[in-house]
Amino acid sequence: MYMAEAFMPQFIKCFFTAFGVIVGGSFLGGLGAFLMGEPPLSEIHRLSKILRIWAIIAALGGTFDTLYSFEKGLLDGETKDLVKQFLLILSSMGGAYVGAHMINWFCQESMST
């Protein structure tokens, strides 16, 4: 039996899951680049840009649950679910942004992205 998780723990988990995907994926990809004789910091920076959308999707647990909640909110008039999903998307986007910004700072690349 699946029980719905409380909103605030889910909100925090979305943020840190997206953050972890960006940071972990970028650094492990940089390790792979180092092992292959390529510049690791450039690869870490490149991966932090590429992994943003995947971090958001991973944090949300896939897109179908999110789309179902949007449908339920719009068509069934349950705006509470719609607002929750919107906040979860913002949380995961924030985690991906903070992770990518931290990588940019670490690599000393342009901070404008």
N, C-alpha and C positions, 0 to 999 in steps of 0.2 A: 504494500500500500504506500503510495507516494503522498507525503505531506508537504504542503507549500511552506517554503522557508520565509521567515520574517523579512520584511523589506530592508531594514538597515544592515543586517549581516550580508544580505545579497548585494546591496549597494557597495559595501566595502570590498567584498570578494570580487566584484566586477572590476573595480579600480585596480586592485593589486594583481589580478590575473592578467589584465592587459599590460600592466607595468612589467610583470614578470616575463611575459612573452617577448616584449621588446628588448628588455635588458638581457635576459638569458639567451634568446635567439641571436642577438647581435654579438654578444661576447663569444658564444660557442662557434658562430660563423667566423668570427675573427681568429679564433684558435685554429679552425680549419684552414683559413687563408695563410696563417703563419706556418702551418705544417706543409703547405704546398708552395711556400717560398714567395707568397704575395704579400703586399703591405697590409698588415692586420688592421691598423687604425682606419685606413680608407675603406676597408671591407666592413668594419664595424659600423661606420657612419652610413655607408650605402645600405646595409641591411636594416638599420634602424628606420630608414625611410620606407623601404619595401614592406616591412613587417607590420606597419601600422594597421592596415585594414584587417589583416589576419589576427592581430591581437584583439581588435574589437569584436570580431566574430567569435573567437575562442572565449572571450570573457562573457559573451552573451549565451554561450552554450549552443551555438548554431542559430540560424536565422529563422527556422520554421516556428519555434515557440514564440519568438518576437512578433513575427507576422500574424500568428494566430491571436496573440493578445491585442495587436492593433485592430484586427478584424472584429474581435469581440468588443473592443472599446468603441469602434465606430458604428458598427451595425447593430449591436445590442444595447447601445447607449450606456455602457459601463465605462464612464470616463476615468474612474479611479484606476482601472487597469491600464488605460491609455497613458495616464500621467506617470504611473510607476514604470512602464516600459520606456517612456521617454527619458526619465531620470536615470534608468539603468544604462541606456545608450550613452547619455552624457557622462556618466561615471566611467564607463569603459573608454570613451574617447579621451577623457581627462587622464586616465592612467596611461594610455598610449602616448599622449602628448608629453606628459611629465617624463616618461621613460625615454622617449626620443630626444627631448630637450636635455636630459641628463647625459645621454650618449653624445650629443653635440658638444656639450660642455667638456666632457671627458676627452673627446677627440680634438678639441680646439678648432672645430670647423665653424663655418658661418652660423651665427645664432639667429639668422633671420627666418629659418624654416620652422 
